[in-house]
Each structure stands twice: as C-alpha cells, then as structure tokens.
Amino acid sequence: MEKTIPLILSQRIIAAGRTVVRTARLMVGVPDYDAYVAHRQVQHPGEPIMSYQAFFRERQASRYGVNGGKISRCC
C-alpha cells in the first residue's frame, strides 16, 4: 500500500501538469492538436485527420483572419 500512494500522487501531479500546459498553450493561442485528433477519432471515425502542420496552419489562418475572415483576438 505504501508504494501505491506515491504512484497515485505522481500520476495526479503529471495529470495536473498536463492540464496546466494545455491551458497555458490555449491562453497564448497555440492549438491543441491532441484534443483535435481525439475529437476526430470519436466524432468523425473513418474521416481523414489533418497532419500537425496542416492543423496548425488552419488554426492560425482562422485566428488571424486569412482570406478575408474575421480577426479573433482580445486587443
């Protein structure tokens, strides 16, 4: 039992760290590719999944209003 408590604690610390990193990335505008892939696999099985590079380009274009789109930013 003594070994399971540190294991559970370390797993929680790692999970919290991942959450902090994900939140920080979203706050500065870096898209979450892993969440996108998980969503596509669950909600759209059998459909193609963009590469990381294509996903990043698409998200940046969407964010900065490329091709006449609306610029989405706070300032």
DRENMARFI-937085 format. One line per 10 residues: number of its first residue (from 1); for each residue x, y, z of N, C-alpha, C, O, CB. Coordinates in nm, 2 decimals. Glycine has a CB too. Layout:
BEGIN
NUM	X:Y:Z:X:Y:Z:X:Y:Z:X:Y:Z:X:Y:Z | ...
REM end
This chain:
BEGIN
1	0.08:-0.12:0.00:0.00:0.00:0.00:0.09:0.13:0.00:0.05:0.23:-0.06:-0.09:0.00:0.12 | 0.20:0.12:0.06:0.29:0.24:0.07:0.34:0.28:-0.07:0.36:0.40:-0.09:0.41:0.21:0.16 | 0.36:0.18:-0.16:0.40:0.21:-0.29:0.29:0.27:-0.38:0.32:0.35:-0.47:0.46:0.09:-0.36 | 0.17:0.23:-0.35:0.06:0.28:-0.44:0.03:0.43:-0.41:-0.01:0.50:-0.51:-0.07:0.20:-0.41 | 0.04:0.48:-0.29:0.02:0.62:-0.26:0.11:0.71:-0.34:0.06:0.80:-0.41:0.03:0.65:-0.11 | 0.24:0.69:-0.34:0.33:0.77:-0.42:0.30:0.76:-0.57:0.31:0.86:-0.65:0.47:0.74:-0.40 | 0.26:0.64:-0.62:0.23:0.62:-0.76:0.10:0.70:-0.80:0.10:0.77:-0.90:0.21:0.47:-0.79 | 0.00:0.69:-0.71:-0.12:0.77:-0.74:-0.09:0.92:-0.73:-0.14:1.00:-0.82:-0.23:0.73:-0.64 | -0.02:0.96:-0.64:0.02:1.10:-0.62:0.10:1.15:-0.75:0.07:1.26:-0.80:0.10:1.13:-0.50 | 0.19:1.07:-0.79:0.27:1.11:-0.91:0.19:1.12:-1.03:0.21:1.21:-1.12:0.39:1.02:-0.93
11	0.09:1.03:-1.05:0.00:1.03:-1.16:-0.09:1.16:-1.16:-0.11:1.22:-1.26:-0.09:0.90:-1.16 | -0.13:1.19:-1.04:-0.21:1.32:-1.03:-0.13:1.44:-1.06:-0.18:1.53:-1.12:-0.27:1.33:-0.89 | 0.00:1.44:-1.02:0.08:1.56:-1.04:0.11:1.57:-1.19:0.11:1.68:-1.25:0.22:1.54:-0.97 | 0.13:1.46:-1.26:0.16:1.46:-1.40:0.03:1.50:-1.48:0.04:1.58:-1.57:0.20:1.31:-1.45 | -0.09:1.46:-1.44:-0.21:1.50:-1.50:-0.23:1.65:-1.48:-0.28:1.72:-1.57:-0.33:1.42:-1.44 | -0.21:1.70:-1.36:-0.22:1.84:-1.33:-0.12:1.92:-1.42:-0.16:2.03:-1.47:-0.20:1.87:-1.18 | 0.00:1.87:-1.43:0.09:1.94:-1.52:0.05:1.95:-1.66:0.07:2.05:-1.72:0.23:1.87:-1.51 | -0.01:1.84:-1.71:-0.06:1.84:-1.85:-0.17:1.94:-1.86:-0.18:2.01:-1.97:-0.11:1.70:-1.89 | -0.26:1.95:-1.77:-0.37:2.05:-1.77:-0.31:2.19:-1.77:-0.36:2.27:-1.84:-0.46:2.02:-1.65 | -0.21:2.22:-1.69:-0.15:2.35:-1.68:-0.09:2.38:-1.82:-0.11:2.49:-1.87:-0.05:2.36:-1.57
21	-0.02:2.29:-1.88:0.05:2.31:-2.01:-0.06:2.34:-2.11:-0.05:2.43:-2.19:0.13:2.20:-2.05 | -0.16:2.26:-2.12:-0.27:2.27:-2.22:-0.34:2.41:-2.20:-0.36:2.48:-2.30:-0.38:2.16:-2.20 | -0.37:2.45:-2.08:-0.43:2.58:-2.05:-0.34:2.69:-2.09:-0.38:2.79:-2.16:-0.46:2.59:-1.90 | -0.21:2.69:-2.06:-0.12:2.79:-2.10:-0.11:2.80:-2.25:-0.10:2.91:-2.30:0.02:2.76:-2.04 | -0.10:2.69:-2.32:-0.09:2.69:-2.47:-0.22:2.76:-2.53:-0.20:2.84:-2.62:-0.07:2.55:-2.52 | -0.33:2.72:-2.47:-0.46:2.78:-2.53:-0.46:2.93:-2.50:-0.52:3.01:-2.58:-0.58:2.71:-2.47 | -0.41:2.97:-2.38:-0.41:3.12:-2.35:-0.33:3.20:-2.44:-0.36:3.32:-2.47:-0.36:3.14:-2.21 | -0.22:3.14:-2.50:-0.13:3.22:-2.59:-0.16:3.19:-2.73:-0.10:3.23:-2.83:0.01:3.19:-2.56 | -0.27:3.10:-2.76:-0.31:3.08:-2.89:-0.25:2.96:-2.96:-0.26:2.95:-3.09:-0.29:3.20:-2.97 | -0.19:2.87:-2.89:-0.13:2.75:-2.95:-0.24:2.64:-2.95:-0.29:2.60:-2.84:0.00:2.70:-2.88
31	-0.28:2.60:-3.07:-0.39:2.50:-3.07:-0.35:2.36:-3.01:-0.24:2.33:-3.01:-0.44:2.48:-3.22 | -0.45:2.29:-2.97:-0.43:2.16:-2.90:-0.46:2.05:-3.00:-0.57:2.00:-3.02:-0.53:2.14:-2.78 | -0.35:2.00:-3.07:-0.36:1.90:-3.17:-0.41:1.77:-3.12:-0.49:1.70:-3.18:-0.22:1.88:-3.24 | -0.36:1.73:-3.00:-0.41:1.60:-2.94:-0.56:1.60:-2.91:-0.62:1.50:-2.94:-0.33:1.58:-2.81 | -0.61:1.71:-2.87:-0.76:1.72:-2.85:-0.83:1.71:-2.98:-0.94:1.65:-2.99:-0.80:1.85:-2.78 | -0.78:1.77:-3.08:-0.84:1.77:-3.22:-0.84:1.62:-3.27:-0.94:1.58:-3.32:-0.76:1.86:-3.32 | -0.73:1.55:-3.26:-0.72:1.41:-3.30:-0.82:1.32:-3.23:-0.89:1.24:-3.29:-0.58:1.36:-3.28 | -0.82:1.34:-3.09:-0.92:1.26:-3.01:-1.06:1.29:-3.06:-1.14:1.20:-3.07:-0.90:1.29:-2.86 | -1.09:1.42:-3.08:-1.23:1.45:-3.12:-1.26:1.39:-3.26:-1.37:1.33:-3.28:-1.24:1.61:-3.13 | -1.17:1.40:-3.35:-1.19:1.34:-3.49:-1.21:1.19:-3.48:-1.30:1.14:-3.55:-1.08:1.38:-3.58
41	-1.14:1.12:-3.40:-1.15:0.98:-3.39:-1.28:0.94:-3.33:-1.34:0.83:-3.37:-1.03:0.92:-3.30 | -1.33:1.01:-3.23:-1.46:0.98:-3.17:-1.58:1.03:-3.25:-1.67:0.95:-3.27:-1.46:1.04:-3.02 | -1.58:1.15:-3.29:-1.69:1.21:-3.35:-1.70:1.19:-3.50:-1.81:1.19:-3.56:-1.69:1.36:-3.33 | -1.59:1.17:-3.57:-1.58:1.15:-3.71:-1.49:1.03:-3.75:-1.40:1.05:-3.83:-1.53:1.28:-3.78 | -1.53:0.91:-3.71:-1.44:0.80:-3.74:-1.44:0.77:-3.89:-1.54:0.78:-3.96:-1.49:0.67:-3.66 | -1.33:0.73:-3.94:-1.31:0.70:-4.08:-1.28:0.82:-4.17:-1.24:0.80:-4.28:-1.44:0.63:-4.12 | -1.30:0.94:-4.11:-1.27:1.06:-4.19:-1.12:1.09:-4.17:-1.06:1.06:-4.07:-1.36:1.18:-4.15 | -1.06:1.16:-4.27:-0.91:1.19:-4.26:-0.89:1.29:-4.14:-0.97:1.37:-4.11:-0.86:1.25:-4.39 | -0.77:1.28:-4.09:-0.72:1.37:-3.98:-0.60:1.45:-4.04:-0.51:1.39:-4.09:-0.68:1.29:-3.85 | -0.61:1.58:-4.02:-0.50:1.66:-4.07:-0.37:1.63:-4.00:-0.37:1.59:-3.89:-0.54:1.81:-4.06
51	-0.26:1.65:-4.07:-0.13:1.64:-4.01:-0.12:1.76:-3.91:-0.19:1.86:-3.92:-0.01:1.65:-4.12 | -0.02:1.75:-3.82:0.00:1.86:-3.73:0.03:1.99:-3.80:-0.03:2.10:-3.76:0.12:1.83:-3.63 | 0.11:1.99:-3.91:0.14:2.11:-3.98:0.02:2.17:-4.05:0.00:2.29:-4.04:0.25:2.08:-4.09 | -0.07:2.09:-4.11:-0.19:2.14:-4.17:-0.28:2.19:-4.07:-0.35:2.30:-4.09:-0.26:2.03:-4.26 | -0.30:2.12:-3.96:-0.38:2.17:-3.85:-0.34:2.30:-3.79:-0.42:2.39:-3.77:-0.38:2.06:-3.73 | -0.21:2.32:-3.77:-0.15:2.44:-3.72:-0.18:2.56:-3.82:-0.22:2.66:-3.77:0.00:2.43:-3.69 | -0.15:2.53:-3.94:-0.18:2.64:-4.05:-0.32:2.68:-4.05:-0.35:2.80:-4.06:-0.13:2.59:-4.19 | -0.41:2.58:-4.05:-0.56:2.61:-4.05:-0.60:2.69:-3.93:-0.68:2.78:-3.94:-0.63:2.48:-4.06 | -0.55:2.65:-3.81:-0.59:2.72:-3.69:-0.53:2.87:-3.69:-0.60:2.96:-3.65:-0.53:2.65:-3.56 | -0.41:2.88:-3.74:-0.35:3.02:-3.75:-0.43:3.10:-3.85:-0.45:3.22:-3.82:-0.20:3.01:-3.78
61	-0.46:3.04:-3.96:-0.54:3.12:-4.06:-0.67:3.16:-4.01:-0.72:3.27:-4.03:-0.56:3.03:-4.19 | -0.74:3.07:-3.93:-0.87:3.10:-3.87:-0.85:3.21:-3.77:-0.94:3.30:-3.76:-0.93:2.97:-3.81 | -0.75:3.20:-3.69:-0.73:3.30:-3.58:-0.70:3.44:-3.63:-0.75:3.54:-3.58:-0.62:3.26:-3.49 | -0.62:3.45:-3.74:-0.57:3.58:-3.79:-0.65:3.63:-3.91:-0.60:3.73:-3.97:-0.43:3.57:-3.82 | -0.76:3.57:-3.94:-0.84:3.62:-4.05:-0.78:3.61:-4.19:-0.81:3.70:-4.27:-0.87:3.76:-4.02 | -0.71:3.51:-4.22:-0.66:3.49:-4.35:-0.77:3.47:-4.45:-0.87:3.41:-4.41:-0.55:3.37:-4.36 | -0.76:3.52:-4.57:-0.86:3.51:-4.68:-0.99:3.58:-4.64:-1.10:3.53:-4.67:-0.90:3.36:-4.70 | -0.98:3.70:-4.58:-1.09:3.78:-4.55:-1.18:3.74:-4.43:-1.28:3.80:-4.41:-1.18:3.78:-4.67 | -1.13:3.65:-4.35:-1.20:3.61:-4.23:-1.19:3.71:-4.12:-1.11:3.81:-4.13:-1.15:3.48:-4.18 | -1.27:3.70:-4.02:-1.27:3.79:-3.91:-1.15:3.76:-3.82:-1.12:3.65:-3.79:-1.40:3.78:-3.83
71	-1.09:3.87:-3.78:-0.97:3.85:-3.68:-1.03:3.83:-3.54:-1.11:3.92:-3.50:-0.88:3.98:-3.69 | -0.99:3.72:-3.48:-1.04:3.69:-3.35:-0.93:3.71:-3.24:-0.84:3.63:-3.23:-1.10:3.55:-3.34 | -0.94:3.82:-3.17:-0.84:3.85:-3.07:-0.90:3.94:-2.97:-1.00:4.00:-2.99:-0.71:3.91:-3.13 | -0.84:3.95:-2.85:-0.89:4.03:-2.75:-0.85:4.18:-2.76:-0.92:4.27:-2.70:-0.85:3.98:-2.62 | -0.74:4.21:-2.83:-0.70:4.35:-2.83:-0.68:4.41:-2.97:-0.65:4.52:-2.99:-0.56:4.36:-2.76
REM end
